[in-house]
Amino acid sequence: MTNTELTDALTEAAEAEFMHAYLTGTPAAARERLGIAAARIGGGVVVSMRHDPVNYWSKALGFGFTEPVTRELVDRVVAFYRAEGTREAVLQIAPSALPADWDDVRAAYGIEPTTRWVKLAAPIGRVRPGGGTRLRVGPVGAGDAAEWADVVLRGFGMPTAGGLAEMMAASVDDPRCHPYGVWDGPDLVAAANLFVHGPVGALNAGATLPSHRRLGAQSALIVARAEAARAAGCRWLVAETGKPAEGAVNQSLVNLERAGLRVRYARQNWRWRADADLVA
């Protein structure tokens, strides 16, 4: 099994599908409060959260494999956000899927570069245990869903009120999701999710409360989810995290590489804003 057996299309699709699952699985009342909408356009996924308190959840991703990324495709994506009244969104496109005229296409809509992420992957058999932890690690069931969602959001510095907690908690019931937690005694202190998409297990939602960082919780969660992915028949484990600035350290990246995942590529994120759209 070699790295060439995992395509960029499959890597990007796994991320697109778990984003779609999170937002579309939101209970009706919370979905209304958050202003959630979703669409499938050009082989990719477009999700919108009109009342997003952290400007994170409106994303368009998974493009360039079913059909090429063109100005017409971007126009359809932007039209969706305009129709939803979304003020800003991020387009995430693998570097291999960007067209030669991308700078001209994005300039027409005022789309600007923002953060850079790295995509990582490893054959499931190459994921290895990291450092140990004194904390207890295990799967999360329906009874722990609310607390699990609370830890994920607090770990990322996101608000737990307004509908986000209900959105995250609902994912526990999705059969494609395999949520895990870390407990210090009776207290849940770290959380993460595995999303199974065909042969790919996508690591996401890994967060630890500030009080329990540097205790090996996330490394333990990577190993636990790798075992769950193997049991689900996955051949690959994939993840994404922020690309650190020169001289800086991203501990999530350190944990993933220590576990055996390797960077496949860096992906520029592109931000569209309604007030900068030259076509609107």
C-alpha positions in Angstrom: 0.0 0.0 0.0 1.6 3.3 -1.1 0.6 7.0 -0.9 -0.3 7.1 -4.6 -3.3 4.9 -3.8 -5.0 7.7 -1.9 -6.2 10.4 -4.3 -6.6 14.1 -3.6 -10.2 13.6 -4.6 -10.9 11.1 -1.9 -8.9 13.1 0.7 -10.9 16.2 0.0 -14.2 14.4 -0.2 -13.9 13.0 3.3 -13.5 16.5 4.7 -16.4 17.8 2.6 -18.7 15.1 3.7 -18.1 15.5 7.4 -18.7 19.3 7.1 -21.9 18.5 5.3 -22.9 16.0 7.9 -22.3 18.3 10.8 -24.5 21.1 9.4 -27.3 19.2 7.8 -27.6 16.9 10.9 -28.4 19.9 13.1 -31.8 19.7 14.8 -34.4 21.9 13.2 -34.7 24.5 16.0 -30.9 25.0 16.2 -30.6 25.0 12.4 -33.1 27.8 12.2 -31.3 29.8 14.8 -28.0 29.4 13.1 -29.4 30.0 9.6 -27.9 26.7 8.2 -28.2 25.8 4.5 -26.3 23.4 2.3 -26.0 22.4 -1.3 -24.0 20.1 -3.6 -22.5 22.0 -6.5 -20.1 20.8 -9.1 -19.2 17.6 -7.2 -18.4 19.7 -4.0 -20.2 20.7 -0.9 -21.3 24.2 0.0 -22.5 24.9 3.5 -23.6 28.1 5.0 -24.3 29.3 8.6 -25.7 32.8 8.2 -25.6 33.5 12.0 -22.2 31.9 12.6 -20.8 33.4 15.9 -17.2 32.6 14.9 -17.1 33.0 11.1 -15.9 29.4 10.7 -18.7 27.2 9.5 -19.6 28.7 6.0 -17.4 26.7 3.7 -17.2 25.4 0.1 -14.9 22.5 -0.5 -14.4 19.2 -2.4 -14.2 20.8 -5.8 -12.1 20.1 -8.9 -12.6 16.4 -9.4 -16.1 15.7 -10.7 -15.9 18.9 -12.8 -13.1 21.5 -13.1 -12.9 24.6 -11.1 -14.1 27.4 -13.4 -15.5 30.9 -13.2 -18.9 29.4 -13.8 -18.5 27.0 -10.9 -17.4 29.8 -8.6 -20.3 31.9 -9.7 -22.7 29.1 -8.7 -21.0 28.9 -5.3 -21.1 32.6 -4.7 -24.7 32.8 -5.9 -25.7 30.3 -3.2 -24.1 32.4 -0.5 -25.6 35.6 -1.8 -29.1 34.0 -1.9 -28.6 32.8 1.8 -27.5 36.3 2.9 -24.1 34.9 4.0 -21.6 37.7 4.6 -18.5 35.6 4.2 -17.3 32.1 3.4 -14.1 30.2 2.8 -13.4 28.2 -0.3 -11.0 25.2 0.3 -9.6 23.8 -2.9 -6.7 21.3 -3.2 -3.7 22.8 -5.0 -3.9 20.1 -7.7 -7.5 21.3 -8.5 -6.8 25.0 -8.9 -7.0 26.1 -12.6 -4.3 28.1 -14.3 -6.5 31.2 -14.4 -7.4 31.0 -10.7 -6.1 34.4 -9.9 -8.3 36.0 -12.6 -11.3 33.9 -11.4 -11.0 34.8 -7.8 -10.2 38.5 -8.5 -13.6 38.9 -10.2 -15.3 38.0 -6.9 -12.9 39.7 -4.5 -11.7 36.3 -3.1 -8.5 36.7 -1.1 -6.1 34.3 0.4 -6.4 33.7 4.1 -5.0 30.9 6.3 -3.1 27.9 5.0 -3.9 24.3 6.2 -2.0 21.1 5.6 -3.6 17.8 4.7 -2.0 14.7 6.2 -2.6 11.0 5.6 -1.2 7.6 6.4 -2.0 4.0 5.5 -4.0 2.7 8.5 -1.2 0.1 9.3 1.4 2.8 9.7 -0.4 4.8 12.4 1.6 4.1 15.6 1.0 4.9 19.3 2.3 8.2 20.5 3.1 9.0 24.1 0.8 7.5 26.8 -1.6 9.2 29.1 -2.8 8.7 32.6 -6.3 9.7 31.5 -9.1 7.3 30.4 -9.9 7.2 26.7 -13.0 5.7 25.2 -15.9 6.0 22.8 -18.7 8.5 23.5 -22.3 7.4 23.5 -25.6 9.2 23.4 -25.6 9.8 27.1 -22.3 11.8 26.8 -23.2 13.7 23.6 -24.0 17.0 25.2 -20.9 17.0 27.4 -18.8 15.9 24.4 -20.1 18.7 22.3 -19.4 21.2 25.1 -15.8 20.1 25.4 -15.2 20.2 21.6 -16.5 23.8 21.4 -14.9 25.1 24.6 -11.6 23.4 23.5 -11.7 25.4 20.3 -12.8 28.6 22.0 -16.2 28.5 20.4 -19.5 29.5 22.2 -21.7 26.7 23.5 -24.9 28.7 23.3 -26.9 29.6 20.3 -27.1 26.3 18.6 -23.5 25.1 18.0 -23.7 22.7 20.9 -26.9 21.1 19.6 -25.2 20.8 16.2 -22.2 19.0 17.5 -24.2 16.8 19.9 -26.4 15.6 17.0 -23.4 14.2 15.2 -23.0 11.5 17.8 -26.1 9.8 16.3 -24.7 9.8 12.8 -23.5 6.2 12.0 -20.5 7.6 10.0 -19.3 9.4 13.1 -17.3 7.7 15.8 -16.8 10.2 18.7 -14.3 9.6 21.4 -13.5 11.3 24.7 -10.9 11.5 27.4 -11.9 11.5 31.0 -10.1 12.7 34.2 -12.1 10.8 36.8 -15.7 11.6 36.1 -14.9 14.7 34.0 -14.7 14.7 30.2 -11.7 16.9 29.4 -10.8 16.1 25.7 -12.8 15.1 22.7 -12.5 14.1 19.0 -14.4 12.5 16.2 -13.7 10.0 13.4 -15.8 10.3 10.2 -15.8 7.2 8.0 -16.1 7.8 4.3 -15.5 4.7 2.4 -11.9 3.6 2.7 -11.0 6.8 4.5 -11.2 7.6 8.2 -11.1 11.4 8.6 -9.9 12.7 12.0 -11.7 15.9 13.1 -13.0 17.9 16.1 -10.0 17.1 18.2 -10.0 19.5 21.2 -8.7 19.5 24.8 -9.8 21.8 27.6 -6.9 24.2 28.6 -6.7 22.6 32.1 -5.7 19.2 30.6 -3.4 20.1 27.7 0.1 18.5 27.4 -1.1 15.3 29.1 -1.2 13.2 25.9 -5.0 13.3 25.4 -4.9 14.1 21.7 -2.2 11.5 20.9 -4.3 8.9 22.7 -7.4 10.0 20.7 -5.5 9.6 17.4 -4.6 6.0 18.3 -8.1 5.2 19.5 -9.7 6.6 16.4 -7.2 4.7 14.2 -8.3 1.5 15.8 -11.9 2.4 15.2 -11.1 3.2 11.5 -9.4 -0.1 11.1 -12.4 -1.9 12.6 -14.6 0.0 10.2 -12.6 -1.3 7.2 -10.8 2.0 6.5 -7.5 1.7 4.6 -6.4 5.3 5.2 -6.4 7.9 8.0 -6.5 11.6 7.0 -6.6 14.9 8.8 -6.1 18.6 8.3 -4.7 21.3 10.6 -3.3 24.8 10.4 0.1 25.3 8.7 2.2 27.0 11.4 4.1 30.3 10.6 7.8 30.1 10.1 9.4 29.3 13.5 6.1 28.5 15.1 4.7 25.2 16.3 1.3 23.7 15.8 0.9 21.0 18.5 -1.9 19.3 16.5 0.5 18.9 13.6 3.2 17.6 15.9 0.8 15.0 17.4 -0.4 13.8 13.9 3.1 13.4 12.6 4.3 11.7 15.7 1.5 9.2 15.2 2.7 8.4 11.6 0.6 10.7 9.4 2.5 12.6 6.8 1.8 15.9 5.1 0.4 15.4 1.6 0.1 19.0 0.6 -0.5 22.5 1.9 -3.8 24.1 1.0 -4.4 27.8 0.7 -7.8 28.8 2.1 -9.6 31.5 0.1 -12.1 34.0 1.7 -15.1 35.4 -0.1 -16.8 38.4 1.5 -20.0 39.9 0.2 -18.7 43.4 0.7 -15.7 42.7 -1.5 -17.5 40.9 -4.3 -17.0 42.9 -7.4 -19.6 40.9 -9.4 -22.5 41.4 -6.9 
